[in-house]
Amino acid sequence: MTSPYLFDPAWADEYARLTALEQVYDGPTGDLFRLLGVAEGWDCLEVGCGAGSTARQLAGLVGPSGTVLATDLDTRFAEGHGLPNLRLRRHDLLADPLPEAAFDLAHARAVVEHLPRREEALRRMAAAVRPGGWVLVEDFDIEGPMAEAVARYWPAGHTVLAGRLYRALEAAFGGAGVDTGFGRRLPEALERVGLTAVGGRIHAPLLSGGSPFIPLTLRRLRPRLLATGLLDAPELDAAVALIERQDVRYAPNFMVGAWGRRPTP
């Protein structure tokens, strides 16, 4: 997708970061697929497939009579899946055409918030689903008071450091053009592109120390985080060391999943 995306696929640990993200969020994403009734024979579109786990989930749900088209600017991490009903395509959601009214579900996770023309992206996804089909989008909310809200779920004595860390994450993402509160705004955005039966859920997991997702993210963003001036290198190192401890529980950023249905004539 055309955007100043912060996570370069060429980074040596990007595959590990993507698979760590999947380990945290795949369960709730699968719950949303089932909530919307994804079933045998559905045709699904996965936008920004990353390492491919959600596309593989969909392929399993739709079975041999269904199809999944998984797209990304760089599909290298999703290749080699061996599933006959799953196709990969290099594709830019904001620049390349999509078939219209071709899918029963279009899904994107941690993608649209990064795009410069977010509502156009949602409009394109909505046009790609058939009347009666669903658009499901998951994005983070790390804006404003969310830093302190998440910090409350860090170990006692470390909430001030956690708040500084999450404010730095908001500033780093926002400085790169990410809408840091897009998750919160998703339901209204889906309504504006003409979808109905709009709903949503918030997922806020508690992670055990040793989960690599946040440490890898912080290491990748280290120069940007320090450039915000909201925390220094020793504080960042202390935060990473803390959440790598096996005896620690903490919360990452909150993910919002929102859905809407293309009206039938």
N, C-alpha and C positions, 0 to 999 in steps of 0.2 A: 504494500500500500504506500502511496505517495505521502511521506511524512518524514520529519526528522527523528526517526525511530531510534530510541536510546540503546537498543540491544542488538548489536551487530552480530549476524550469524557467524561471522569470521572469528569472533572471540573464542579462544580455546575452550572455555568452560560454558559456552552458550547452550550446548546440548544438555549438559548436566543441569543448568539452571532451568531450562524448559521442562525437563522430566521431573525436577523437584517441584515446580509449579503444578504439574499434572498430579503429583501425589497428594498435594494439598487440596486441589479444587475439583478433581475428576468425580469424586463421590457426589457432591452437591450438583454438579452439572448433569450427571446421570439421573439424579432424582428429578431434575427439571425436564429432561427428555421424557421420562415416564409420566410425569404430571401432565404433559401436553399430549400424551397418548401415542408417542412414536412407536410404530408397530411394523410387523411384516408387510413388505410391499411398498413402504414409503420411499420417496425420492428426496434426498437431503443434500443440502449445501453447507459445507463447513468453510467459513471464511477465516483466513489466517490460521492455518492448521498447525503451525509450529512443529512439534515433534510427533504429532499425529494421533495422540491417544483419544481425543474426542471423536475424531473421524473413525477410528477403529471401534469405539463404543457404538457409534451410529450404525456402522456396518453390521455389527452383531445384532442390533435391535431390528434392523429392517430385513435381515436375512437374504437368501439368494434371490428372492423376487423383488427386492428393493435395490436402490443404488445410493451411493454417496459420492459426491464430487467435492474434493478437498482442495482448496486453493491457498496459495501464499506467494509472496514475492520470491521466496527461496524455499523449495520443497525438499531440500537434501535430507533433513532430519526425519522426514516422514516416509522416505522411500524404503523399499524392501519389505513391505507389509505382507505380501502374498495373498491378499484378499481379492477375489475376483469381482466383487461388487463395489470396490473402492477405487476411484480414479483420482490421480493427482494432477493439478494443473498450475503452472506458474501464471499468476494473475494479479493485476492491480485493481482493486475494487473501484477506485475512483477514476480509472482511465480505460480499462478494458471492458468490452461488452459481456453481459451475462444473458443467458436465455431468459425470456420473460414467461412468467406463469408456468414454470417448469418443475417446481419443487413443492413438497408438502411442508418442509421446514428449512429455514435458513438460520444458521447459528454462527455467532462470533463471540470469543472470550478474550478479554484484555487486548482488544484490537481497535475498536472504533474510537475509544478515548484518545488514541494517538493520532488520529487522522485530522487533517486541517479542515475538512468539510464534512463534519460528522453527520449532519442531517441529510446531506446528499448520499452518504454511505448507507444510512438507514433506508432512504427512499429507494435506492438501487436494490437493497436486500428485499424490501417489501414488493417491488415489482417482479422479483424473481420467483416469488411463491405464488401458487395457484390461489384463486378465490377460496377462502376457507382454510388456507395454509397459515402456518405460524412463523413469525420472526422472533427469535430468542437471542438476546444480547446480554452479555455479562461484562461489567466493567467495575473498576474500583471507585470508592469514595474516600479520598484522603484530604479533603478540603477543610480548611478552617478548624472548627472545634473537633473534628475527627481525630486530630493528633492526640489531644488529651484523652479522648474517649478510648482510643486503642491503648494508650500508655497506662491506663488504669488496670489493664490486664497483664502488665509486666510485674515481676517480683517486687515485693515491698522494698523500698529504699532505692529503687531504680526508675521510678516513674518520671522523675524530672528529666533524666537522661533520655528515656524513651520519648518523651514529648519533644525534646530538642531534635532527636533523630527523625521523627515523623514530620516535624515542621520543615526540616532540611529536605526530606524526600518530596514533600509538597512543592517546595521552592525549586528543586532540581527538575522535577517533572514539568512543572508549570513553565519554567524557563525554556524548556525544549518544545513548548507548544502543546503539551498534553492538557486536556481538560480534567483537572484533578478531582472535580466533583461530578463528573459525567454520570457515574453510577446513580447518584441521587436524582439526576435529571432525566434518566432514561425513560420512565413511564410517560412523562409529558412529551418527550421527543418522539416516542413511538406513536402517540396520538396525533401529533402534528403531521406525521407522514401518512395519516389516514387509516391507521390500524385501530381495531376495536377489541373488546374483551381484554383490555390491557391489565396486567397484574405484575407482581414482583415479589421477590424474596431477598433478604439480606443474609449473607453467609459470613460468619465471623468465627473461624475456628480457633481453638486453643492448640498451639503446637508444643510438642515436647522438644526439649533441648536436643540438638543433634540434627534436626531437620535442616537440610542444606539450602532451602529456597531463599530465605531472607539473607543468610550470610553471603551466598553467591551474588544476590542482587546488590547488596551493599558493597561488595568488592568490585563489581562491575561499575558501579556509579561513584566510587570513592572520589575521583577528582571533582565531579560535579557537586557532590555533597559538601566537600570541604570548601569549594568555591562559593557556596551560599553564605559562608561566614556564621552559620547558625550553630555549628559545632566544630571542634578542632580534631586533629588527628588522634590524640590520646583518647578523647571521648568516643570517637568512632570505633577505635580498636577495642575499647572497653565494652561497647555495646555488642560487637561481634563475638568477643570472647564470652560474654555472658550467655548469649543465646545458643552458643555451641555446647554449653554444659548440659550433660544428660539429666541433671536434676532440676532443670528450669522449665517452666511453662510460661508462654507468652502469646500474645495475639499479633498476627500480621494485619495488614490493612483489610478493611471490610470490602467484600465483593457483593455487588448488587446484580441479581439476575432479573431481567424484566422481559416480558413477552407481550405480543399483540397479534391479532388475527386479521388477515386480509379479508375485507367484507365480501360476501357473496352478492352477486347481482340481484 
